[in-house]
Amino acid sequence: MLQIKLHNTRTRRREVFAPLDPEHVKIYVCGPTVYDRAHIGNARAVVVFDVLVRLLRLVYPRVTYVRNITDIDDKINARARESGESIGAITARTAEWFHNDMAALYALPPDIEPRATGSIPEIIAMVERLIAGGHAYAAEGHVLFAVASDPDYGKFSGRSTDELLAGARVDVAAYKRDPGDFVLWKPSPDDLPGWDSPWGRGRPGWHIECSAMIHQHLGETIDIHGGGTDLIFPHHENEIAQSCCAFPGSEFSRVWMHNAMLQVDGEKMSKSLGNFRTVQDVLAIAPGEAVRFLLLKTHYRGVLDFTDAALADAKRELDRFYRALEAHPKATEAMEPPPAFVDVLVDDVNTPGAIAVMHMLADGAMKGDSGRASELYAAGKLLGLFNQSADHWFRGGIDQNRLDQLLNERMLAKYRKDYVTADRIRSEIESMGLIVEDFAGGTGTAVRKR
């Protein structure tokens, strides 16, 4: 069996991956908070772990991939107050946007996608376990985790007590026993979502939802937990404390993987700097496959600099690969990626090295070697590439009947004021490499190629 090596954030070293059960690998990745459009930083995490899941499924007979949706959050509540729109409408629409955007990047959906609002009984049950074990306490309608009860708190992120307090940006409330104690449950006023609990009407804190959903769907100990480096503290530190204290003797997650952050034009992406890029912004200027390819050209643990020039280069590299496949129509019959490609990819998901192997395969295909063309195709498929024919890639072949059907469905959805459906259809049309332009006053819609 192939050996996969992964960098484990917990141990700070690269290790041979050894799942608890070789017949069933369990992986959980922190998903989006659904209050706005997904940005390209969100997309990087999704694409990185999508490749990891594809690789795991090449090696192991069963992989269960869980990615949550956070639909209880103060950002969502604030957006509802600003817009006057209901919380339910905001989360439904933005979750649909997220799904469409990730589909446009050819990311596979998770096997299970739990929502915080659907896991309240499990969250309450875990909080009760923590209280019973002396790791949490109720105070003024809140329930807080007592960090002093966990001697291992802070080891995961490697922070000192002072750094933990500063990094957590904690609100030192009078009801806290320790300034670093964090909220598991908090009271909800009538105008915010809330559920009955032993501590009164309220809603969960952010960290507890992931711990509860992991236990609900995957058990006490999982194989891999993933997310961005921005989640190492406080989110993942707090998840570990909650879960290991609620279930003494469990490991919670044996391997922790974190993708690095993303820059735009050499600077941290920020709305204040004017370089904030949503997935929709980028899909308006490039095919989804080119965006995906760019996100994979830098190793997941390295900082990626997202620029228009780099996106154009990614498109040109894909042009080369599709050109290499164009003269070999039977290349798509390939079943397994070549060993040279896989040997590189299993080394901590080394996508830049794997892409370098693809270029060597393309060299052979362009010289007429049909075997190399087949290997190139199989390699690309493992990275989630080559989702269309070369003819469609170069000449933008469009299924006109399907396009007409989608335009009619969107027109009816807008007439019924079903804007969630209209936006979903718009995203599907744009994933075909088209731009949708609505005329002012609702007088019509134009569609043109990018």
NORURUR-V293714 format. One record per pair of residues at least 12 apart in sequence whose ideal C-beta (glycine too) atoms are under 7 Angstrom apart, sorted by the first residue. I is the first residue (numbers start at 1). J is the second residue. Records with the same first field share a line. If there is no record, write none. Layout:
I->J, J
//
This chain:
1->59
2->59, 342, 346
3->16, 346
4->17, 55, 59, 346
5->17, 346, 347, 348
6->255, 257, 348
7->257, 301, 348
8->255, 256
9->232, 256, 257, 258
10->156, 256
14->348
17->255
19->60, 223
20->221, 223, 254
22->60
23->61, 62
24->62, 64
25->56, 60, 63, 223
26->64, 218, 222, 223
27->53, 63, 65, 222, 223, 224, 226
28->66, 214, 218, 222, 225
29->49, 67, 226, 227
30->68, 210, 227, 231
31->67, 68, 69, 70
32->69, 70, 98
33->70, 73, 75
34->69, 70, 71, 91, 94, 95, 98
35->73, 75, 76, 79, 90, 94
36->94
37->97, 278, 279, 280
38->97, 98, 101, 278, 279
39->269, 276, 277, 278, 279
40->262, 277, 279, 282, 306
41->261, 262, 269
43->105, 279, 295
44->259, 262, 295, 304
45->227, 228, 259
46->102, 107
47->105, 107, 292, 295, 296
48->259, 300
49->226
50->107, 108, 384
51->296, 349, 351, 383, 384
52->349
53->65, 108
54->382, 384
55->345, 346, 349, 382
58->382
64->111, 112, 218
65->110, 111
66->110, 111, 112, 114, 217, 218
67->110, 113
68->113, 114, 209, 210, 213
69->95, 113, 115
70->116, 209
71->91, 115, 116, 117
72->116, 117, 193, 203, 204
73->206
76->90, 91
77->192
87->193
92->420
93->420, 423
96->420, 423, 424
97->423
100->424, 427, 428
101->279, 280, 427
103->431
104->283, 288, 427, 431
105->288, 291, 292
106->288, 289, 292, 384, 387
112->217
114->213, 217
116->204, 209
119->209, 212, 213, 216
120->195
122->212, 215, 216
123->204, 208, 209, 212
124->197
126->208, 211, 212, 215, 246
127->143, 184, 185, 208
128->198
129->246
130->145, 184, 242, 245, 246
131->143
133->245
134->149
135->149, 150, 245
136->184
137->177
138->199
139->175
140->175
141->187, 199, 200, 202
142->175, 183, 185, 186, 187
143->184, 185, 199
144->176, 181, 182, 183, 184
145->181, 182, 184, 241, 242
146->177, 178, 181
147->178, 180, 181
148->178
149->245
150->241, 245
153->241
154->237
156->236, 237, 240
157->232, 233, 237
159->233
164->180
165->179, 180
167->233, 234
168->180, 182, 234
182->205, 207, 234, 238
183->205
184->204, 205, 208
185->197, 199, 202, 204, 205
186->202, 203, 205
187->200, 201, 202
188->201, 202, 203
206->235
207->235, 238, 239, 242
208->242
210->239
211->239, 242, 243
215->243
220->247, 250
221->250, 251, 252, 254
222->253
223->254, 255
224->253, 255, 257
225->253, 256
226->257
227->258
228->258, 259, 261
229->258, 259, 260, 261
230->261
232->258
236->256
240->252
259->300, 301
260->300, 301, 302, 303
261->303
262->304, 306
263->303, 305, 306
264->277, 306
265->307
266->305
277->306
283->430
284->435
285->450
286->311, 315
287->433
288->431
289->318, 385, 387
290->311, 314, 315, 318
291->311
292->384
293->314, 317, 318, 385
294->310, 311, 314
296->351, 355, 383
297->314, 352, 355
298->352
299->350, 351, 352
300->349
320->362
321->358, 362, 376, 380
322->390, 393, 394
324->362, 365, 366, 373, 376
325->365, 373, 376, 377, 390
326->390
328->365, 370, 373
330->370
331->370, 373, 374, 377
332->377
333->374
334->374, 375, 377, 378
335->378
336->378
337->375, 378, 379, 382
338->375, 379
340->357
341->354, 357, 358, 379
344->357
351->383
354->379, 383
357->379
358->376, 379, 380
361->375, 376, 379
362->376
396->433, 449
398->432
403->429
406->425, 428, 429
407->445
409->425
410->422, 425, 426
413->425
429->447
433->449, 450
434->447, 448, 449, 450
435->448, 450
//
